[in-house]
């Protein structure tokens, strides 16, 4: 199920809806992210389709007219894959496949596919496989089209349901086995964490593709895999870091994303134990992204789900080298000034000002403002370190130049 294969770029069409909760602007942003996910998985997006719907069609997710439009484009351009921005029910997926005669994926299936490609260690591969099976279980009927009762005819009566039930039992047994395997690995990893001693633990957290691994490489002088794609990091990496005379452990964790599949949150909760047990969180944010504030909310939501919301946190706004703000001409009196027109200095005067020294602006790629970053992290870790070792503040004496 988790075999890695060399992907050629597949022709892909994206489909999303606009409703009261998801405005046109929000829908465009989600489809932008979905396109980036598609590119990461090895697909080339030819066109996007959106439709205004109060409630998704229970049979085909989108309306009949829009479905005919998608069908015509898919047939004319020989598109092999159609990806929907929201999670489809098993019935919807089955109906759409019958109409479009193409591979149908939703956002969850796409993210699971990327995770399957990126998983390197036995632990992460087991977590992804568990999430895949839990996603697959209610969709098994769609895989047994050659045994559907509706077709009827000689030799087609009865065995369909038997085959499906047999397959369901196999999948349920596999899920139970994977859960036992994860439980055993969890115990091993808990032992590893306990063997690290009483060193202060710092965890890098943040939305996917904000530069956590790049920052990890710069601080720890290690070579953690970093790439400008979503979910480049799946396996938690822990490195010992020394700033001046103060050692601590730094961990790089899996990135978060909006509409994260529930199966993945459940199966990856054990990976996020590094976050739970951290003494200090470095919340890395891509400030060059136009909706970075929503990314912060998404990360905070996941933190609250894993009971880590109240931890000491430093906000690290990365990619200042890529930040650009829209400008308003001096004679333009009609355009209203909004957040997209803020300079970095103006952003610093907003809600960020209330956090004081716990807000940093850096560029991990160009190594801008890293000295200030090291000083702030040093002071924060020092506070925690002194409370833990009241009679032995540091391993060796700090020498002032």
C-alpha positions as CSV (number, residue, x, y, z in Angstrom):
1,X,0.0,0.0,0.0
2,X,2.9,2.3,0.7
3,X,5.2,1.5,-2.3
4,X,7.1,4.5,-3.5
5,X,6.9,5.0,-7.3
6,X,8.4,7.6,-9.6
7,X,5.5,9.9,-10.6
8,X,5.2,11.6,-13.9
9,X,3.0,14.7,-13.9
10,X,-0.7,13.6,-14.3
11,X,-3.3,15.8,-15.8
12,X,-5.5,17.0,-13.0
13,X,-8.7,19.1,-12.6
14,X,-9.7,20.8,-9.3
15,X,-13.3,21.2,-8.1
16,X,-14.4,23.4,-5.2
17,X,-17.6,25.1,-3.9
18,X,-18.5,28.6,-2.7
19,X,-21.0,29.0,0.2
20,X,-21.7,31.1,3.2
21,X,-18.9,29.6,5.2
22,X,-16.4,29.4,2.3
23,X,-16.5,32.7,0.4
24,X,-15.2,33.2,-3.1
25,X,-11.9,34.6,-1.8
26,X,-11.5,31.8,0.7
27,X,-12.4,29.2,-1.9
28,X,-9.7,30.6,-4.2
29,X,-7.1,30.4,-1.4
30,X,-8.1,26.8,-0.6
31,X,-7.8,25.8,-4.3
32,X,-4.4,27.6,-4.4
33,X,-3.3,25.3,-1.6
34,X,-4.9,22.3,-3.2
35,X,-3.0,23.1,-6.4
36,X,0.3,23.2,-4.4
37,X,-0.6,19.8,-2.8
38,X,-1.3,18.4,-6.3
39,X,2.0,19.6,-7.5
40,X,3.7,18.1,-4.5
41,X,2.0,14.7,-5.3
42,X,3.1,14.9,-8.9
43,X,0.1,16.4,-10.8
44,X,-0.3,19.3,-13.2
45,X,-3.5,21.3,-12.8
46,X,-5.1,22.1,-16.1
47,X,-8.3,23.9,-14.8
48,X,-10.3,24.7,-11.7
49,X,-14.1,24.5,-11.4
50,X,-16.1,26.3,-8.7
51,X,-19.8,26.5,-8.0
52,X,-21.9,28.5,-5.6
53,X,-23.9,26.0,-3.5
54,X,-25.5,26.5,-0.1
55,X,-25.3,22.7,0.5
56,X,-23.2,20.2,-1.5
57,X,-25.2,17.9,-3.7
58,X,-25.6,14.6,-1.6
59,X,-25.2,12.5,-4.8
60,X,-22.5,14.3,-6.8
61,X,-21.2,17.1,-4.5
62,X,-21.7,19.7,-7.3
63,X,-24.8,20.4,-9.4
64,X,-25.8,18.5,-12.6
65,X,-25.0,21.3,-15.0
66,X,-21.5,21.9,-13.5
67,X,-20.9,18.1,-13.5
68,X,-21.6,18.0,-17.3
69,X,-19.2,20.9,-17.8
70,X,-16.5,19.1,-15.9
71,X,-17.3,15.9,-17.8
72,X,-16.9,17.6,-21.1
73,X,-13.5,19.1,-20.2
74,X,-12.2,15.8,-18.8
75,X,-13.2,14.0,-22.0
76,X,-11.8,16.6,-24.4
77,X,-8.4,16.9,-22.5
78,X,-8.1,13.2,-21.5
79,X,-7.8,14.2,-17.9
80,X,-7.1,11.2,-15.6
81,X,-7.6,12.6,-12.2
82,X,-10.3,15.0,-10.7
83,X,-9.6,16.3,-7.1
84,X,-12.3,17.8,-4.9
85,X,-11.3,20.3,-2.2
86,X,-13.6,18.9,0.4
87,X,-14.0,15.3,1.7
88,X,-16.4,13.2,-0.4
89,X,-18.7,10.6,1.1
90,X,-18.2,7.1,-0.3
91,X,-21.5,7.4,-2.2
92,X,-20.5,10.7,-3.8
93,X,-17.1,9.3,-4.8
94,X,-18.7,6.3,-6.4
95,X,-21.3,8.3,-8.3
96,X,-18.8,10.8,-9.6
97,X,-16.4,8.0,-10.8
98,X,-19.3,6.5,-12.7
99,X,-20.1,9.8,-14.5
100,X,-16.6,11.1,-15.2
101,X,-14.9,7.8,-15.7
102,X,-11.7,9.1,-14.1
103,X,-9.8,8.7,-10.9
104,X,-11.6,10.7,-8.2
105,X,-9.8,12.0,-5.1
106,X,-10.7,14.4,-2.3
107,X,-8.4,16.6,-0.2
108,X,-8.0,13.8,2.4
109,X,-7.0,11.2,-0.2
110,X,-4.5,13.6,-1.8
111,X,-2.8,14.4,1.6
112,X,-2.7,10.7,2.4
113,X,-1.0,10.0,-1.0
114,X,1.6,12.7,-0.3
115,X,2.3,11.3,3.2
116,X,2.7,7.8,1.7
117,X,5.4,9.3,-0.7
118,X,7.2,11.2,2.1
119,X,7.1,8.6,4.8
120,X,10.7,7.3,5.3
121,X,11.0,5.5,8.7
122,X,9.1,2.4,9.8
123,X,7.2,4.6,12.3
124,X,5.9,7.2,9.9
125,X,5.1,4.5,7.3
126,X,3.0,2.6,9.9
127,X,1.2,5.8,10.9
128,X,0.3,6.6,7.2
129,X,-0.7,3.1,6.5
130,X,-3.1,3.1,9.5
131,X,-4.6,6.4,8.3
132,X,-5.0,5.0,4.7
133,X,-6.8,1.9,5.9
134,X,-9.2,3.9,8.1
135,X,-9.9,6.1,5.2
136,X,-10.4,3.1,2.9
137,X,-12.7,1.0,5.1
138,X,-16.0,2.8,4.3
139,X,-15.0,3.1,0.6
140,X,-14.5,-0.6,-0.1
141,X,-17.7,-1.0,-2.0
142,X,-16.4,1.2,-4.7
143,X,-13.4,-1.0,-5.2
144,X,-15.5,-4.1,-6.0
145,X,-17.4,-2.8,-9.0
146,X,-16.8,-6.2,-10.8
147,X,-18.9,-7.9,-8.2
148,X,-21.8,-5.4,-7.9
149,X,-25.3,-7.0,-7.6
150,X,-26.9,-4.3,-9.7
151,X,-25.3,-5.8,-12.8
152,X,-27.1,-9.1,-12.3
153,X,-26.7,-12.0,-14.7
154,X,-25.3,-15.5,-14.3
155,X,-22.5,-15.9,-11.8
156,X,-23.1,-12.4,-10.3
157,X,-25.6,-13.2,-7.7
158,X,-24.5,-13.3,-4.0
159,X,-20.7,-13.3,-4.0
160,X,-20.4,-9.5,-4.1
161,X,-21.4,-8.9,-0.5
162,X,-19.3,-11.9,0.6
163,X,-16.2,-10.5,-1.1
164,X,-16.8,-7.1,0.4
165,X,-17.3,-8.5,3.9
166,X,-14.2,-10.6,3.6
167,X,-12.2,-7.6,2.5
168,X,-13.6,-5.5,5.4
169,X,-12.6,-8.1,7.9
170,X,-9.1,-8.2,6.4
171,X,-8.8,-4.4,6.6
172,X,-10.1,-4.3,10.2
173,X,-7.6,-7.0,11.2
174,X,-4.8,-5.0,9.5
175,X,-6.0,-1.8,11.4
176,X,-5.9,-3.7,14.7
177,X,-2.4,-5.0,13.9
178,X,-1.1,-1.5,13.0
179,X,-2.5,0.0,16.2
180,X,-0.6,-2.7,18.2
181,X,2.6,-2.0,16.2
182,X,2.2,1.8,16.8
183,X,1.6,1.1,20.5
184,X,4.8,-0.9,20.8
185,X,6.8,1.8,18.9
186,X,5.3,4.5,21.2
187,X,6.7,2.7,24.2
188,X,10.2,2.5,22.6
189,X,10.1,6.3,21.7
190,X,8.9,7.1,25.2
191,X,11.9,5.2,26.5
192,X,14.2,7.2,24.1
193,X,12.7,10.5,25.3
194,X,13.2,9.5,29.0
195,X,16.9,8.6,28.2
196,X,17.6,12.1,26.9
197,X,18.1,13.4,30.5
198,X,16.8,16.6,31.9
199,X,17.9,18.9,29.0
200,X,15.5,21.6,28.0
201,X,13.4,20.6,25.0
202,X,12.5,23.1,22.3
203,X,10.1,22.1,19.4
204,X,9.7,23.8,16.1
205,X,6.0,23.9,15.1
206,X,4.1,25.7,12.4
207,X,2.1,25.4,9.2
208,X,3.5,23.2,6.4
209,X,6.2,24.8,4.2
210,X,7.0,27.8,6.5
211,X,10.7,26.9,6.7
212,X,11.0,24.9,9.9
213,X,13.5,22.4,8.5
214,X,15.6,25.2,7.0
215,X,15.7,26.9,10.3
216,X,16.6,23.6,12.0
217,X,19.5,23.2,9.6
218,X,20.8,26.7,10.3
219,X,20.6,26.5,14.1
220,X,21.8,22.9,14.6
221,X,24.3,22.8,11.7
222,X,22.6,19.5,10.6
223,X,21.3,18.4,7.3
224,X,17.6,17.8,7.8
225,X,15.7,17.3,4.5
226,X,14.2,20.6,3.4
227,X,12.3,21.4,0.2
228,X,9.8,24.0,-1.1
229,X,7.0,21.5,-1.1
230,X,4.2,20.7,1.3
231,X,5.0,18.1,4.0
232,X,8.7,17.8,3.2
233,X,9.1,16.6,6.8
234,X,7.1,13.7,8.2
235,X,9.6,12.2,10.7
236,X,10.4,14.1,13.8
237,X,14.1,15.0,14.0
238,X,15.8,15.8,17.3
239,X,19.2,17.5,17.5
240,X,21.3,18.7,20.4
241,X,22.0,22.4,20.0
242,X,24.4,24.7,22.0
243,X,24.0,28.4,22.1
244,X,26.9,30.1,23.9
245,X,27.3,27.9,27.0
246,X,23.8,26.5,27.1
247,X,22.8,23.1,25.6
248,X,19.3,22.0,24.7
249,X,17.4,19.6,22.5
250,X,15.7,21.0,19.3
251,X,13.0,18.9,17.5
252,X,11.6,19.5,14.0
253,X,8.0,18.3,13.7
254,X,5.4,17.6,10.9
255,X,3.8,20.7,9.6
256,X,0.1,21.4,10.0
257,X,-2.5,22.3,7.4
258,X,-6.1,23.5,7.2
259,X,-8.8,20.8,6.7
260,X,-6.3,18.2,8.1
261,X,-7.9,14.8,7.8
262,X,-9.1,13.4,11.1
263,X,-7.5,10.1,10.4
264,X,-4.1,11.8,10.2
265,X,-4.6,13.8,13.4
266,X,-5.4,10.6,15.2
267,X,-2.6,8.5,13.7
268,X,0.0,11.3,14.0
269,X,-0.8,12.3,17.6
270,X,2.0,10.1,18.9
271,X,4.5,12.0,16.6
272,X,3.3,15.2,18.2
273,X,4.4,13.9,21.6
274,X,7.6,15.9,21.0
275,X,5.4,19.0,21.0
276,X,3.5,17.8,24.1
277,X,6.7,17.2,26.1
278,X,8.5,20.4,24.9
279,X,9.4,23.1,27.4
280,X,9.4,25.8,24.7
281,X,7.7,26.1,21.4
282,X,9.1,28.0,18.4
283,X,6.0,28.8,16.3
284,X,7.4,29.4,12.8
285,X,5.2,31.5,10.5
286,X,5.7,32.3,6.8
287,X,5.0,36.1,6.9
288,X,5.3,36.3,3.1
289,X,2.0,34.3,2.8
290,X,-1.0,36.6,2.4
291,X,-3.0,34.6,4.9
292,X,-0.4,33.9,7.6
293,X,-2.8,34.9,10.4
294,X,-5.2,32.1,9.4
295,X,-2.2,29.7,9.4
296,X,-1.5,30.8,13.0
297,X,-5.1,30.0,14.0
298,X,-4.9,26.5,12.3
299,X,-1.7,25.7,14.2
300,X,-3.2,27.0,17.5
301,X,-6.3,24.8,16.9
302,X,-4.2,21.6,16.6
303,X,-2.1,22.7,19.7
304,X,-5.3,22.9,21.7
305,X,-6.4,19.4,20.4
306,X,-3.2,17.9,21.7
307,X,-3.4,19.9,25.0
308,X,-0.3,22.0,24.3
309,X,-1.9,25.5,23.9
310,X,-0.5,27.0,27.2
311,X,3.2,26.4,26.6
312,X,5.8,29.2,26.5
313,X,6.0,30.2,22.8
314,X,8.2,32.4,20.7
315,X,6.6,33.6,17.4
316,X,9.2,33.4,14.7
317,X,8.1,35.2,11.5
318,X,10.2,33.7,8.7
319,X,10.8,34.6,5.1
320,X,11.1,38.4,5.6
321,X,13.2,38.4,2.4
322,X,10.2,37.3,0.4
323,X,7.7,39.7,2.1
324,X,6.2,42.3,-0.2
325,X,3.3,44.7,0.6
326,X,0.9,46.3,-1.9
327,X,1.4,50.0,-2.3
328,X,-1.2,52.7,-2.8
329,X,-0.4,55.6,-5.1
330,X,-0.3,59.1,-3.4
331,X,-3.2,60.3,-5.6
332,X,-5.3,57.2,-5.1
333,X,-8.1,58.3,-2.7
334,X,-10.5,55.4,-3.5
335,X,-8.5,52.4,-2.4
336,X,-9.0,51.5,1.3
337,X,-5.9,50.7,3.2
338,X,-5.9,47.1,4.6
339,X,-3.5,44.6,6.1
340,X,-2.1,43.6,2.7
341,X,-0.7,47.2,2.5
342,X,1.2,46.9,5.8
343,X,5.0,47.1,5.8
344,X,6.9,44.9,8.3
345,X,7.3,47.8,10.6
346,X,3.6,48.4,10.6
347,X,2.9,44.7,11.3
348,X,5.2,45.0,14.4
349,X,2.9,47.7,15.8
350,X,-0.2,45.5,15.6
351,X,-1.1,42.7,18.0
352,X,2.5,41.5,17.7
353,X,3.6,44.4,19.8
354,X,1.8,42.9,22.8
355,X,4.1,39.8,22.8
356,X,7.2,42.0,23.4
357,X,10.4,40.1,22.8
358,X,8.6,36.9,22.1
359,X,8.2,38.0,18.4
360,X,11.1,37.7,16.0
361,X,11.4,38.5,12.3
362,X,14.0,36.4,10.4
363,X,15.0,34.9,7.2
364,X,16.4,31.3,7.8
365,X,17.4,31.0,4.1
366,X,19.4,34.3,4.0
367,X,20.4,34.1,7.7
368,X,18.9,37.5,8.5
369,X,18.4,38.5,12.2
370,X,19.7,35.2,13.4
371,X,21.8,36.8,16.1
372,X,18.8,38.3,17.7
373,X,17.0,35.0,17.3
374,X,19.8,33.2,19.2
375,X,19.8,35.8,22.0
376,X,16.0,35.6,22.6
377,X,16.0,31.7,22.5
378,X,19.1,31.7,24.8
379,X,17.3,33.9,27.4
380,X,14.1,31.8,27.2
381,X,15.9,28.4,27.5
382,X,18.1,29.9,30.3
383,X,15.1,30.7,32.4
384,X,13.8,27.1,32.1
385,X,17.3,25.7,32.6
386,X,17.9,27.6,35.9
387,X,14.7,26.4,37.4
388,X,15.6,22.8,36.5
389,X,19.2,23.0,37.7
390,X,19.2,25.5,40.6
391,X,22.6,24.5,41.9
392,X,24.3,23.8,38.6
393,X,23.1,26.5,36.2
394,X,25.3,25.6,33.2
395,X,27.6,22.7,32.1
396,X,30.5,25.1,31.7
397,X,31.2,28.7,32.6
398,X,30.3,31.3,30.1
399,X,33.3,33.4,29.0
400,X,32.6,37.0,28.2
401,X,34.6,38.4,25.3
